[in-house]
Amino acid sequence: MPSSEADFAAPIHAGPAPPGKPLPFFKYLRTIGENVIAGYDEAVYEEMILRRGFPGTTHFIVNDPAGIKRVLIDNAANYKKGEMEHRVSGLGMSGEDAARLDKVWRARRRMVASSLDYRSYPAFASKVSDSTSKVLAAWEALPPGTVVDLQETMRDLTCEVMARVLFSVDHNEVAEALEQLIAQAAAHARLDRVDFVPLLNRVRRSYRGRAVLRRFRPGAAAIDGVIERRIRNGKAGEGNGGQDDLLDRLVSARDPQNGQRMDVAELRLIMIALFAGGHDAASRGLAWALYLLSQHPIEERRLHDELDAVLGGRRPGFEDVDKLPYTRMVIEEAMRLYPPFPLMAWREAIGDDAICGMAIPKGATVAIIPWVVHRHRKLWENPECFDPGRFSPLRSAGRPHLAYLPFGAGPRVCMGAVFAMMEMVLILATVAQRYRPQLLPGHKVEPQAHLILSAKDGLPMTLERRSTSD
């Protein structure tokens, strides 16, 4: 339970009010076209599985953790990705390459996991700290009262961090290309009415695929150029030597079964996927955490007490991550309330199935919506409230694992999740030691979601310096 009722006296955080009843179909389409999370009615947050009738299809929303496990893990082969996920997954690839996506991940996942060896994290952590220190140094030079958009600042910071971790000496060359590819993918993934009209959708898919590929080519070519150069240098024995970044590790990695190395297309796919997972999740998680702390002084005070006791004013390092449990809980709670990827999966049933006792016919679509699951009234106590303590070991005991999905689940769970959490803990600890960002008075915070959850008009905040008496 929360430590006191005062914890819940702070302002309720921003979020769209659910409609009292299901929206008429065309109004629903208009609503989710503007903001996916605004279209889910009250019943969606109360029921464990619901059936919704859309013209031409049968649609299910699954909130029950056991049902989510059925779709994503136990019977995943029966649920193929829908059109939206295929759109997103082809980042910068031809249609043929996009079709290889799942095969690549299955075949290469072990190689990537071994390259993300936990022993390399101290070196990665130093890159996080160096990049964060640069941001704080820039803030020091700003006049008092300067307003900074924390959403934009955290996006730029995590973009640099991930580019340095993945590409090291080449990070300036690829950071902009990576950012553009992810932005284009997010725009490409936006749902609209045509997604629900099968014949028009097929026609649009063919045209759209060619148009997207043209837009992706410049960014993909820039990344390919760096990868090809690393491969050539590696063959000539002229690489970075110390394998200072993940790309060098992956270029050198061999498949344990057949001894093969990854080709350029595979490496590009993996680097973009790791960048997107580490960059988007971390930047949104940090921005929303700083917003929530600005609205909840009791929780902010607890965070400051932990940072002061553990760090004493010094810069945090990798060895401190496990010593900052409340800092981690703040981030976990921010990602519960504001999951970076609020709409995780729209899948089609290949054959008949049953989920939580409900028959799922062949051809039905199944949706899993972290925004809803994280706020479900039967899964979470006081789900609308910011309460980091709910992620303490004591209060987490017995909670279903798949009631919390900030990084997905199943075969496609984000492999960079551990790194992203380390990154967020270090950045939040570094920032909160020296600053108490405060939301600009009168600014309306409006969460808006398509592929990624963002604050519609940003998070403008003043940078209030912490004093020793804070």
C-alpha positions as MATLAB code, in Angstrom:
seq = 'MPSSEADFAAPIHAGPAPPGKPLPFFKYLRTIGENVIAGYDEAVYEEMILRRGFPGTTHFIVNDPAGIKRVLIDNAANYKKGEMEHRVSGLGMSGEDAARLDKVWRARRRMVASSLDYRSYPAFASKVSDSTSKVLAAWEALPPGTVVDLQETMRDLTCEVMARVLFSVDHNEVAEALEQLIAQAAAHARLDRVDFVPLLNRVRRSYRGRAVLRRFRPGAAAIDGVIERRIRNGKAGEGNGGQDDLLDRLVSARDPQNGQRMDVAELRLIMIALFAGGHDAASRGLAWALYLLSQHPIEERRLHDELDAVLGGRRPGFEDVDKLPYTRMVIEEAMRLYPPFPLMAWREAIGDDAICGMAIPKGATVAIIPWVVHRHRKLWENPECFDPGRFSPLRSAGRPHLAYLPFGAGPRVCMGAVFAMMEMVLILATVAQRYRPQLLPGHKVEPQAHLILSAKDGLPMTLERRSTSD';
ca = [
       0.000    0.000    0.000;
       1.115    3.625   -0.431;
       2.841    5.053    2.610;
       0.134    7.669    3.204;
      -2.987    9.167    1.701;
      -0.973   12.355    1.093;
       0.867   10.520   -1.652;
      -2.322   10.617   -3.705;
      -3.133   14.274   -2.977;
      -0.895   15.511   -5.783;
      -2.485   16.400   -9.121;
      -3.654   13.491  -11.238;
      -1.320   13.164  -14.207;
      -2.277   14.021  -17.768;
      -4.181   11.535  -19.892;
      -7.304   11.367  -22.064;
     -10.553   10.503  -20.293;
     -11.951    7.194  -21.601;
     -15.341    7.439  -23.347;
     -18.139    6.090  -21.205;
     -19.185    3.596  -23.862;
     -17.756    2.244  -27.125;
     -17.501    4.904  -29.815;
     -19.415    4.485  -33.074;
     -17.111    2.903  -35.639;
     -16.315    5.944  -37.766;
     -15.916    8.197  -34.725;
     -13.575    5.565  -33.290;
     -11.485    5.676  -36.468;
     -11.300    9.469  -36.370;
     -10.300    9.383  -32.709;
      -7.515    6.823  -32.992;
      -6.267    8.533  -36.147;
      -5.495   11.531  -33.953;
      -4.587    9.721  -30.756;
      -4.673    5.931  -30.379;
      -5.014    5.944  -26.590;
      -8.104    8.192  -26.657;
     -10.310    5.608  -28.368;
     -10.607    3.016  -25.592;
     -13.813    3.180  -23.553;
     -14.315    2.501  -19.850;
     -15.127   -1.203  -20.322;
     -11.712   -1.832  -21.884;
     -10.100   -0.921  -18.541;
     -12.457   -3.231  -16.622;
     -12.660   -6.454  -18.637;
      -9.900   -9.008  -19.132;
     -10.849   -9.806  -22.716;
     -13.367   -8.054  -24.972;
     -14.808   -8.668  -28.377;
     -15.393   -5.662  -30.587;
     -17.104   -5.862  -33.957;
     -15.467   -3.936  -36.792;
     -16.853   -4.118  -40.350;
     -15.314   -7.092  -42.117;
     -13.440   -8.465  -39.113;
     -13.756   -9.735  -35.548;
     -11.532   -7.852  -33.143;
     -10.431   -8.860  -29.627;
      -8.666   -6.790  -26.989;
      -6.691   -8.978  -24.576;
      -5.752   -7.567  -21.145;
      -5.451  -10.747  -19.103;
      -1.754  -11.576  -18.497;
      -2.495  -15.266  -19.108;
      -4.145  -14.355  -22.413;
      -1.221  -12.131  -23.375;
       1.105  -15.048  -22.670;
      -1.040  -17.257  -24.889;
      -0.814  -14.823  -27.820;
       2.822  -13.775  -27.517;
       4.529  -16.868  -26.127;
       2.613  -20.129  -25.720;
       0.794  -20.093  -29.074;
       2.686  -17.297  -30.822;
       2.884  -19.283  -34.067;
      -0.906  -18.965  -34.421;
      -0.849  -15.169  -34.356;
       0.870  -13.520  -37.290;
       1.691   -9.844  -37.325;
      -0.869   -7.482  -38.718;
      -0.327   -4.797  -41.327;
       0.736   -2.136  -38.842;
       3.629   -4.191  -37.446;
       4.794   -5.128  -40.932;
       4.843   -1.447  -41.860;
       7.031   -0.570  -38.896;
       9.373   -3.520  -39.171;
      10.702   -2.763  -42.625;
      12.855    0.185  -41.554;
      14.854    1.108  -44.601;
      14.630   -2.331  -46.238;
      13.220   -3.599  -49.506;
      10.040   -5.646  -49.382;
      12.111   -8.816  -49.740;
      14.362   -7.817  -46.856;
      11.361   -6.901  -44.706;
       9.966  -10.392  -45.240;
      13.230  -11.745  -43.764;
      12.800   -9.778  -40.555;
      11.484  -12.504  -38.276;
      13.888  -15.060  -39.718;
      16.822  -12.722  -39.082;
      15.809  -12.124  -35.484;
      15.346  -15.805  -34.782;
      18.640  -16.761  -36.405;
      20.744  -13.898  -35.047;
      19.197  -13.194  -31.678;
      21.759  -15.306  -29.820;
      24.632  -13.522  -31.554;
      23.223  -10.130  -30.594;
      22.579  -11.229  -27.014;
      26.167  -12.428  -26.621;
      27.459   -9.134  -28.039;
      25.363   -7.273  -25.465;
      27.351   -9.050  -22.753;
      26.711   -7.515  -19.343;
      30.472   -7.246  -18.841;
      30.537   -4.533  -21.488;
      28.056   -2.361  -19.584;
      30.620   -0.417  -17.502;
      32.142    0.918  -20.745;
      28.681    1.708  -22.097;
      27.767    3.424  -18.815;
      30.696    5.808  -19.164;
      29.329    6.909  -22.544;
      25.958    7.586  -20.901;
      27.569    9.652  -18.153;
      29.780   11.614  -20.550;
      26.845   12.543  -22.794;
      24.672   13.534  -19.815;
      27.441   15.687  -18.371;
      27.603   17.579  -21.674;
      23.897   18.402  -21.383;
      24.285   19.628  -17.799;
      27.264   21.755  -18.792;
      25.107   23.407  -21.470;
      22.363   24.019  -18.895;
      24.850   25.692  -16.571;
      25.431   28.388  -19.190;
      21.708   29.212  -19.533;
      20.253   32.306  -17.830;
      18.001   31.671  -14.789;
      14.400   31.019  -15.762;
      15.241   29.557  -19.171;
      12.536   27.207  -20.423;
      13.730   23.903  -21.905;
      11.580   21.286  -23.609;
      12.565   18.198  -21.618;
      10.972   15.869  -24.147;
      13.173   17.240  -26.918;
      16.252   17.394  -24.698;
      15.929   13.790  -23.565;
      15.361   12.699  -27.165;
      18.569   14.402  -28.296;
      20.516   13.043  -25.323;
      19.465    9.405  -25.761;
      20.002    9.682  -29.508;
      23.636   10.617  -28.879;
      24.037    7.927  -26.230;
      22.728    5.149  -28.447;
      24.695    6.326  -31.474;
      27.891    6.319  -29.365;
      27.176    2.900  -27.878;
      26.341    1.370  -31.250;
      28.738    3.200  -33.574;
      31.331    4.878  -31.304;
      33.755    6.856  -33.495;
      31.171    7.064  -36.298;
      28.296    8.237  -34.127;
      28.167   11.765  -35.538;
      27.885   10.320  -39.035;
      24.911    8.090  -38.294;
      22.982    9.788  -35.462;
      20.948   12.041  -37.752;
      20.271    9.210  -40.219;
      19.060    6.953  -37.417;
      16.802    9.651  -35.987;
      15.268   10.326  -39.394;
      14.629    6.638  -40.042;
      12.814    6.233  -36.747;
      10.742    9.384  -37.318;
       9.760    8.171  -40.784;
       8.831    4.764  -39.404;
       6.650    6.370  -36.742;
       4.810    8.417  -39.364;
       4.448    5.347  -41.582;
       2.901    3.359  -38.719;
       0.039    5.764  -38.082;
      -3.345    4.084  -38.208;
      -6.124    5.488  -40.375;
      -9.469    4.398  -41.787;
      -7.982    2.601  -44.775;
      -6.384    0.073  -42.401;
      -9.871   -1.305  -41.807;
     -10.824   -1.613  -45.502;
      -9.070   -4.774  -46.803;
      -9.243   -4.078  -50.569;
      -8.144   -0.436  -50.294;
      -5.506   -1.402  -47.759;
      -3.890   -3.884  -50.171;
      -3.725   -1.270  -52.931;
      -2.378    1.361  -50.565;
       0.173   -1.094  -49.150;
       1.773   -1.630  -52.544;
       2.049    2.095  -53.274;
       3.053    3.021  -49.761;
       5.793    0.391  -49.602;
       7.534    1.848  -52.646;
       7.169    5.430  -51.385;
       8.531    4.572  -47.950;
      11.476    2.715  -49.424;
      12.420    5.825  -51.447;
      12.346    7.959  -48.297;
      14.350    5.418  -46.286;
      17.125    4.936  -48.827;
      19.359    7.937  -47.932;
      19.397    7.131  -44.208;
      19.852    3.414  -44.814;
      22.714    4.129  -47.226;
      24.524    6.221  -44.610;
      24.304    3.387  -42.085;
      25.325    0.806  -44.673;
      28.399    2.877  -45.513;
      29.612    2.793  -41.926;
      28.891   -0.941  -41.617;
      30.683   -1.759  -44.897;
      33.716    0.240  -43.809;
      33.843   -1.608  -40.484;
      33.571   -4.959  -42.247;
      36.457   -4.041  -44.601;
      38.573   -2.791  -41.708;
      37.816   -5.899  -39.727;
      38.964   -8.131  -42.556;
      42.140   -6.074  -42.853;
      42.739   -6.202  -39.113;
      42.289   -2.435  -38.836;
      39.109   -2.187  -36.771;
      38.803   -0.421  -33.434;
      40.757   -3.299  -31.935;
      39.293   -2.928  -28.455;
      35.755   -3.375  -29.769;
      34.669   -0.098  -28.215;
      31.159   -0.265  -29.644;
      28.470   -2.785  -30.387;
      28.914   -2.634  -34.156;
      32.488   -3.933  -33.880;
      31.268   -6.756  -31.685;
      28.546   -7.716  -34.148;
      30.840   -7.461  -37.180;
      33.201   -9.916  -35.478;
      30.494  -12.223  -34.134;
      29.976  -15.643  -35.689;
      26.901  -17.825  -35.602;
      27.683  -20.638  -33.131;
      25.897  -23.168  -35.355;
      27.388  -22.456  -38.778;
      30.228  -20.001  -38.152;
      28.724  -17.380  -40.484;
      28.942  -13.657  -39.903;
      26.073  -11.240  -40.446;
      25.786   -9.402  -43.731;
      25.228   -5.656  -44.159;
      21.423   -5.886  -44.391;
      21.223   -7.976  -41.222;
      23.566   -5.686  -39.326;
      21.607   -2.609  -40.390;
      18.317   -4.146  -39.274;
      19.734   -5.083  -35.885;
      21.434   -1.724  -35.305;
      18.273    0.204  -36.173;
      16.133   -2.026  -33.967;
      18.525   -1.635  -31.026;
      18.700    2.116  -31.592;
      14.910    2.444  -31.689;
      14.414    0.341  -28.571;
      17.098    2.077  -26.527;
      16.485    5.595  -27.829;
      12.698    5.912  -27.964;
      11.979    3.966  -24.786;
      14.660    5.778  -22.784;
      13.896    9.300  -24.014;
      10.162    8.976  -23.345;
      10.649    7.207  -20.036;
      12.981    9.949  -18.790;
      10.844   12.843  -20.023;
       7.686   11.480  -18.411;
       9.560   10.653  -15.190;
      10.788   14.243  -14.887;
       7.276   15.555  -15.599;
       5.733   13.289  -12.952;
       8.350   14.216  -10.362;
       7.581   17.902  -10.972;
       3.959   17.204  -10.059;
       4.625   14.977   -7.026;
       6.968   16.589   -4.467;
       6.770   13.728   -1.949;
       8.102   11.223   -4.468;
      10.661   13.769   -5.679;
      11.911   14.207   -2.116;
      12.337   10.451   -1.724;
      14.351   10.348   -4.914;
      16.596   13.187   -3.752;
      17.143   11.488   -0.383;
      18.328    8.320   -2.118;
      20.626   10.190   -4.501;
      22.151   12.240   -1.687;
      22.719    9.190    0.508;
      24.236    6.994   -2.204;
      26.099    9.496   -4.369;
      26.848   12.440   -2.106;
      27.082   14.764   -5.102;
      29.447   12.693   -7.246;
      28.649   11.541  -10.770;
      26.953    8.108  -10.776;
      28.662    5.186  -12.460;
      27.751    1.672  -13.454;
      28.534    0.363   -9.972;
      25.802    2.636   -8.537;
      22.907    1.395  -10.659;
      21.948   -1.424   -8.277;
      22.323    0.924   -5.304;
      19.546    3.230   -6.544;
      16.366    1.125   -6.258;
      13.975    4.048   -5.800;
      15.409    5.801   -8.847;
      14.635    2.669  -10.829;
      11.126    2.474   -9.345;
      10.423    6.055  -10.449;
      11.337    5.106  -14.008;
       9.333    1.878  -13.903;
       6.263    3.734  -12.679;
       6.685    6.444  -15.319;
       6.817    3.754  -18.006;
       3.731    2.111  -16.534;
       1.703    5.295  -16.749;
       3.245    6.388  -20.044;
       4.481    3.286  -21.923;
       6.710    4.430  -24.803;
       5.037    1.934  -27.150;
       1.374    2.093  -26.083;
      -0.036   -0.160  -28.823;
       2.095   -3.272  -28.962;
       0.498   -5.829  -31.189;
      -2.307   -6.247  -33.700;
      -2.179   -9.875  -34.799;
      -4.303  -12.139  -36.924;
      -5.278  -15.646  -35.838;
      -4.096  -18.204  -38.393;
      -6.381  -20.851  -36.914;
      -9.129  -21.198  -34.331;
      -8.012  -20.798  -30.735;
      -9.305  -19.983  -27.267;
      -8.010  -17.233  -24.974;
      -9.161  -17.144  -21.364;
     -12.143  -19.290  -22.273;
     -13.238  -17.097  -25.187;
     -13.275  -18.633  -28.668;
     -11.001  -16.854  -31.153;
     -12.026  -17.687  -34.739;
      -9.577  -18.000  -37.586;
      -8.964  -14.605  -39.190;
      -9.798  -12.576  -36.065;
      -7.495   -9.744  -35.052;
      -6.096   -9.625  -31.530;
      -4.809   -6.445  -29.897;
      -2.587   -6.082  -26.843;
      -2.443   -2.485  -25.621;
       0.140   -1.672  -22.918;
      -1.535    1.702  -22.288;
      -4.672   -0.188  -21.228;
      -2.963   -3.142  -19.520;
      -0.865   -0.765  -17.391;
      -3.997    1.069  -16.214;
      -6.311   -1.899  -15.904;
      -8.400   -1.646  -12.752;
      -8.211   -5.367  -11.985;
      -4.435   -5.542  -12.390;
      -3.278   -2.423  -10.552;
      -4.243   -0.714   -7.302;
      -5.082    2.979   -7.859;
      -3.864    2.642  -11.466;
      -4.228    6.341  -12.295;
      -1.891    7.457   -9.513;
       1.882    7.956   -9.617;
       3.171    5.557   -6.977;
       6.754    4.344   -7.565;
       6.591    2.204   -4.427;
       4.312   -0.254   -6.216;
       7.486   -1.599   -7.871;
       9.182   -2.437   -4.557;
       9.963   -6.155   -4.139;
       7.312   -6.516   -1.441;
       4.476   -4.951   -3.427;
       5.562   -6.550   -6.705;
       5.391  -10.052   -5.254;
       2.559  -11.997   -6.830;
       1.866   -9.479   -9.591;
       1.520  -11.237  -12.965;
       4.678  -10.722  -15.005;
       2.805   -9.736  -18.171;
       0.758   -7.056  -16.433;
       3.738   -4.814  -17.256;
       4.950   -4.561  -20.863;
       7.158   -1.483  -21.379;
       9.561   -3.440  -23.605;
       7.149   -5.962  -25.106;
       7.208   -9.704  -24.465;
       7.792  -13.018  -26.175;
      10.259  -13.709  -29.014;
      10.386  -10.022  -29.995;
      10.967   -8.583  -26.520;
      13.449   -5.717  -26.694;
      16.972   -7.111  -26.291;
      18.204   -3.700  -25.214;
      15.804   -3.470  -22.255;
      18.497   -4.054  -19.619;
      20.746   -1.442  -21.193;
      17.859    1.047  -21.556;
      17.023    0.720  -17.862;
      20.660    1.235  -16.877;
      20.793    4.264  -19.178;
      17.664    5.799  -17.660;
      18.789    5.249  -14.066;
      22.141    6.937  -14.731;
      20.624    9.884  -16.600;
      17.828   10.509  -14.089;
      20.252   10.253  -11.166;
      22.674   12.688  -12.813;
      19.989   15.241  -13.691;
      18.004   15.026  -10.432;
      21.126   15.523   -8.316;
      21.506   19.038   -9.678;
      18.117   20.142  -11.010;
      14.430   20.159  -10.152;
      12.778   20.760  -13.536;
       9.413   22.486  -13.076;
       6.594   22.413  -15.609;
       5.886   25.788  -17.186;
       2.826   27.208  -15.378;
      -0.323   26.990  -17.470;
       1.078   24.484  -19.944;
      -1.390   21.715  -20.772;
       0.282   18.317  -20.993;
      -1.535   16.142  -23.526;
      -0.271   12.587  -24.133;
      -0.647   11.642  -27.795;
       0.127    8.255  -29.281;
       0.559    6.710  -32.681;
       3.494    4.307  -32.740;
       5.218    6.141  -29.861;
       3.692    7.993  -26.911;
       4.687   11.663  -26.688;
       3.489   14.878  -25.101;
       1.638   16.576  -27.961;
       3.054   20.053  -27.326;
       6.207   19.003  -25.545;
       7.189   19.283  -21.874;
       8.443   22.872  -21.399;
      10.146   23.148  -18.007;
      12.269   25.629  -16.124;
      15.564   24.338  -14.750;
      15.453   25.040  -11.027;
      18.812   24.333   -9.396;
      18.786   22.090   -6.338;
      20.095   23.659   -3.134;
      21.692   21.753   -0.271;
      18.494   22.248    1.744;
      16.243   20.650   -0.899;
];
